[in-house]
Structures are given as structure tokens and as C-alpha cells.
Amino acid sequence: MDPKTGRLGKAFFKRDAVCCARELIGAEFRWDGCSGIVVETEAYAEIGDEACHTFFRPSARRFVEEHPAGTAYVYLNYGMYWLTNVLVKNPLNGHRGFVLLRALQPVHGCDVMRERRGRDRLTDLCSGPGKLSMALGITGDHHGINLVDDETESRGFFRSIPSKNGPQRGVLADRRIGISRSQELAWRFLADDNAHVSVRFGRVK
């Protein structure tokens, strides 16, 4: 992390997907004037995870090989919604995968998000992976961009001030949702008792 800006750098994403997914909860995700606190994520592993794109998409496997940790992996889900992920690669154990951004607690640029989403309530803006990308204006055009080396600080992850914006309680782990394979893995992480998550389960602390 950059001590001056609080930006999460490449080193943060050179770790296992589960670790990164859990520790992204409470960070601020900034995107071109809009931002929100990460309150829900999901981890996906390159090997042995049937729900990960690398299990059935050669293009995803090539993406992992060709891009560094901290790169945005954006794809169209069911031909309708863009979903935003970040690539993780642990050089120590060879573990590679993705972290899906599932929900944000909006902080800055809320009027712009409302216009894009056509919704007024804050809890309707980013409470799901498709909603999140729509609210921020993320599309397939942003697939493959670097999220850790933007010198303008307009895009990327930053440590927030918990007492001001971040989740006040703990982080819960639960089954991943919206998938048909490897559902049993408790790799969905969410801020405890936060109104902005997509679905509130919270079974394992």
C-alpha cells in the first residue's frame, strides 16, 4: 500500500484470491469520480474451481497468463450485465484467480450513479455485481486495464477510514451465489449488517 495515498498496489493482489477477497472488504474503490466502499466480494480460483472462467474458457486462461496481478477482468454475464473482477496471482505458491466485486456502499458521485441506474435509493445503486458496473460506467471497453498503476488515482482500490465510511462490523463468509457449480465453497465475503450487500446470509465468521 502506498503510505501517502493509501492505494492498494500490485503486491496486495500477488496473493491468493480468498485472502484478497476477504481483505478488500472495507477498501474504497474509485472509478472516474465515483467511488464506494467494497462491502461484498467473491473469490474464484484458476485450478479446481468449476465456477471460475478458467475452468471452461481458454480465453480466460490466456488472460491469466498474459496479464499481471491487479488487472481488471470484465465480462458480459448472460448477455446483459458487465461484471467487474480483478486478477490475483500469488508467485509464492502459484495460486491464481479472480476477485469479483459484488457490492459497494456508494460514497462519491452518487448523483451520477443514480442517473446511470435510474434509481434513487442508495441501496439500489451498487447492491449487486451488474448494478455496480452499471452505476460506475464500467463496460467491456475496460477489460484488461491496470488497476494498480494509475498515477492519477482516479481508478483503483484505496484504504478507507473505517470510522467515516467503511463497514463498522466484521466480515462474514458464505457460499457463493449466482452460480451452478462449486457452490459449496464459502468464498463470498460481505460486511456484516450492511444494507448495501446483494444478499445477506452470513454463516461463518
Secondary structure by P-SEA (a helix, b strand, c coil): ccccccccccccccccaaaaaaaaccbbbbcccbbbccccbbbbbccccccccccccaaaaaaaacccccbbbbbbccccbbbbbbbbbbccccbbbbbbbcccccccaaaaaaaaacccccccccccaaaaaaaaccccccccccccccccccbbbbbcccccccccbbbbbbcccccccccccccbbbccccccccccccccc
